[in-house]
Amino acid sequence: MENKPVTIASGVQEFLRVLQPRTSALPEMATAVLILNEDRHVEYANASAEALFSPVDPIGCTLAALFASCGATGGDNVLAAEDADVEVAPMRLQLADDRLLDCTLRSLSSGGFVLSMDDVTTYVRNAELADRDALTGLANRKALRERLVERLAAAARKGQATAVLYVDLDRFKAVNDTLGHPIGDALLRKVAERFKSALRDGDIVARIGGDEFAVIQSDAPQPAAATALASRLVDLIGRAYAVEGHMLHIGASVGIAIGPGDGSEPDALLKNADLALYRAKADGRGCHRFFELGMDERMQARRAMEVDLRRALALKQFELVYQPQFNLASMAVVGFEALIRWHHPARGAVSPGEFIPLAEEIGVITAIGEWVLRTACKQAASWPSSVTIAVNLSPAQFRNAKLLETVKSAFTQAQLPPERLELEITERALLDDTDAALTVLNNLREFGVAVSMDDFGVGYSSLGHLQKFPFDKIKIDECFVRDIEAHADRRAVVRAVITLAGTLGMKTIAEGVETEAELACLQAEGCQEVQGYLTGRPMSAEAASALIEPAPLALAS
């Protein structure tokens, strides 16, 4: 195919400069290359790209039009990245003729983009036909099912049981998000080695996708053998990994189904092991659970909740309430914590403890968190300048590359001075203890935003985090506050935290204060601020505004 004459525009010139001294290779590259100008229209296509979209001429087209012309699916992420003006890792695109393309979008300083597309159809199809997972060398999903058919048939003849264990890696996504896919891939290979070291010769382990694995265990007394193996895997996979200079901490959740009782057919047994895995993750992860009757019904209810949660986000069914934070020296309200509420049209009030973990799991927590941040900043801007607003950040939000941009945009658009915004993070957000996490915290501090550690003392590495980053405030968890006057050990913990905070120049606030006795103990120990039902329940924005008065406030009765 002849190359069309092309006017070398700014985007093409920039790309050619980067490619020097091999600019002549661009038209002949097997990789299809499109260069888009700042108006998001194709201004250059090499020969491979022209052949890919033939008979449509790519020049002058938008990506949406090109993808539509070849019946492509999976291009929404590419288009979203283009609209957001961000670079993206390779994404899979499938054409109407079933060809598969790995697409990478890279921005140019001129305002345009370079889109490269590699045909990976043969590679993917060959991998699907093979019995091995290309990354880890373990069996793949296809091989797992074939072996399960054989094992179930043999077990039926012998009158024996066959166990299937579904294993999901906890916190693996955080590794990919913070350190990149190459580190994640290296970690998966190490996990595969630990699987092999934990199994008997007759057991079969397969990687069935992403960070999910499955094990077939036969010729063993059940359920004792499956229980022992699940416990061994949770312990072994949960130990630290050294990967290219990084110390990584992940975990494992395990779901177990045993045939023929939980299913005599392969698909039924695999499905029920997956249902048990969901139960293990719902119960806090890092554990194993066996399949039980009724799990399928609960899973259907969960999926219905997922649909409702996405709809609630789209229809703006959430609302914020504000719990006052009380200064014990001035006896006045000095701030509020923004708390989200969801009133479902049919279910009624849905507890945050129920829908927040689900939002984190299905990936909508970042969007919900951004709405909370912007709404809270807008509300706080109408309050007196002495009153602050505290907003919780989920671990997923904290790891999001756009967090700093979102925070700055929120307080700027609301015209809220940044020093009146306080972001609360838990130790779970800092679990990997990476340099990137500390960079984010320091950047927030440079904005003038205060950062507090929520649920202090509940995690396992609090002192290390306090040493590495100077938090503005430590929030003492309510588990230490509850009935503190009757428990000397709780009072000792609170006293130690307050002393430590004072030494480090940090404020302390105790949450969950519900009685006069608890308040008196906290005052005696020198705690500076409190919040809880005693000093004020979560309230509407209107009630919060009415509560703020110049004069000191008396405690709520």
Secondary structure, DSSP 8 states (H G I E B T S, - for coil): ---------HHHHHHHHHHTT-GGGTTT-SSEEEEE-TTS-EEEE-HHHHHHHTTS--TT--HHHHHHHTT-BS-HHHHHHHHHT--EEEEEEE-TT--EEEEEEEE-TTS-EEEEEEE-HHHHHHHHHSSB-TTT-SB-HHHHHHHHHHHHHHHHHHT--EEEEEEEEETHHHHHHHH-HHHHHHHHHHHHHHHHHHS-TT-EEEEEETTEEEEEEESS-TTHHHHHHHHHHHHHHTS-EEETTEEE--EEEEEEEEETTT-SSHHHHHHHHHHHHHHHHHTTSSSEEE--TTHHHHHHHHHHHHHHHHHHHHHT-EEEEEEEEEETTTTEEEEEEEEEEEEETTTEEE-HHHHHHHHHHHT-HHHHHHHHHHHHHHHHTTS-TT-EEEEE--HHHHH-TTHHHHHHHHHHHTT--GGGEEEEE-GGGGTT--HHHHHHHHHHHHHT-EEEEEEETSSS-HHHHHHHS--SEEEE-HHHHTTGGG-HHHHHHHHHHHHHHHHHT-EEEEE---SHHHHHHHHHHT--EEESTTT---B-HHHHHHH--SS------
